[in-house]
Amino acid sequence: RTAGIAVTTRIAMWSGPRAISTAMMRAWENRSDTHVVDEPLYAHYLNTTGSDHPGADDVIATCDTSWESVSRGLVEISSNEIIYQKHMTHHLLEEIDRSWIDRLINCFLLRSPPRMAVSLDRVTPDPTIDDTGLPQQLELFQRECDRRGTPPPVIVSADVLHDPRGVLTALCQAIGVAFDEAMLSWPSG
């Protein structure tokens, strides 16, 4: 807190599909100082693309389908907490303005593209390059490098699986938050 003003750390983890993004979100969710936001642009993506995803009608009916109001909320949330946003890069459609992203601490979660493609092919019939989220992830990564003048944090899913403590500790250090041991355990219940 600074002079009565809430200081919020807003972390955006940009991931393609099949890259342990849910496990990473759960690690942050285990922290008592963190609120997570799960795929906030999903309803807009489903509503705009008409993609045949399980539960699409329910997601569209119960979630905000306006990328404008969603993005505003993501950068205007104010609390003493860390706000961890799990983003799927393929949800970042071309018409979505990117300027709000500059107000976040942007990080990237990658999986080996050949392994991701094989896994994605099992759940998405005839996936396209846009379904992988790789073009959008590259675009965002280049944007962050240009904005920051240095590469943003990049996490490789295989490294997280091999050394969760080491990778999560390094990530926390890179974004300026203390590592929390709770990140290594699954919540009960």
N, C-alpha and C positions, 0 to 999 in steps of 0.2 A: 504494500500500500504506500502511496505517495500522497501526502497531504489530503487524505480522505478520498482519494480517487482510486477506484479499483484498477489493478494492473492485471491484465489478462494476457496469457501466453497462448497464442493461437497457432497450433501445429497442423499443417495439412500434409498427410501422407498420400502421395500420388502413386497408385499401383495399377498394374494391368491385372486381368483376371488370372486366377489359379496361382497366386504368388504369396500365399499365407497372410494376406491382408487382414483376414478376420482374426487370426492368431495374434497379429501385431496389435490390432484394436483391443483384444481382450487383455493383453499385457498392460496397456495404458488404462483400460477400464478398472483394473485391479488397484490402481493408485487412489488413495482417498482424496487427493487434491486435483483429480482430473475428471472432466465430463467428456464423454465421447459422442460424436455425431457420426452415424453410420450411413454412408452413401447418400449425402443430402441432395445430389442432383439426379438420383435414380428416377423419381417420379416424372421429372421433366423429360428425361431421356425416353422413358417408356411412352409417355403421352405424345411426344414429338415423333418418335420413330415407329410407333405401333408394333414394336418388337413383341414377339410371342414368348414372354417369360412367365414362369410360374408365379401366380399371385399378382400379375400385372394390374388387373382390374382393382384389386383391393389397395395396392400401393397408390394407384392414381386417385382412387376415391378418398384415401385417408391422409395423403401427403401433399405438400405444396408442389404444384407442377410449374410454377413460375420461377425460372432461374434467377430473375431479377430480385424477387423478394427473398429467395433462398440465399443468394450470395450476399445481399445486404445483411441478413441475419447472421451469417457466418463471420462477418467482419465487425458487426456492431455489438455482438454478445459481450457483456461486460460483467466480470466477476473476479473474485480472487483466485479462481481456479485456472488450471490448464485446460484448454479446449482442444481435444485431439479429434481431428476430422479425417475419417477414412474415405478417401476419394478413389473412384475407379476412373482412370483416364478416358476410357471409351465413353463415359457419360458426358464428357466435356465436348459437346457438339459445337460445330463451326460457328453457329450464330451467337454463342455465349461470349460476351465481352470478357476479356481476361484481366482487366485493370484491377479488380477487387483482389485478385490472387496475390498482388504485390504487397498486400497488407498482412500476409500470413508468413509463418516460418515454413517454407516449402521443403519437403523431403521426398525422396523417391525410393520405392520398393521395387526391386527387379527380380525376375526369375529368368533363368537361361531361356532365351526365346525358343529354341527347339523343344525343350521340355514343356514350356508353357503351351506351345502350339499343339503338341500331342495331347496334353491334358484338356485343353480347350476344345479340341475336336471331339472329345468324348461326350461333352455336354452341350455343345453348340454345333448344329449341323452346318457344314460348309462355312466355317468362319472366314471372314474377310480380314484384311490387314487392319481395318478400323476396329473390328471386334477385339483385336489384341490390345488396343490402346497404345501400341508402340509409337505411332506417328504423333499422337497427342502428348505422350510422355516425353518424346524427344523435343517437341516444340516447347513444352513447359521448362524442360531442363535448360535448353538454350536461352530461353527468356530469363530464367533465374541466374544463369552464369553472367549474362549481359548486365542485369540489374545489380547484382552483388559484386561483380568483378572477380568472383571466385566461385568454384563449383559448390553447389549445395550438398547437404548430406545425401548419400546414396547407400542404401542397404540392399544386400543380395540375400534373397530368401534362404539359399543353401547355407550361408554363413550364420544366419540367425538360428537355423536348426542345429548347426554344428556347435556353436558357442553363444547361446542366448545371452548369458551374463556379459560376456565381452562386447558383443555387438550392441546390446541395449545400453550398456554403460558408455560406450563410445558415442552412440547417438545422443544420449542425454547430454553429454559433455559438449558435443558439437552444437547443440541448440540452446545451451545455457540453462538447463534444469538439472536438479540433482537426481541421480539414479535412485530408484526405490526398489527395495528387495521384493516387494509385492508384485512387481512386474514379472517375476519368475514363477508365480504360482497361479493355478486356476481357482476361480472363486468356488466356494462350496455352494451346493444347492443348485 
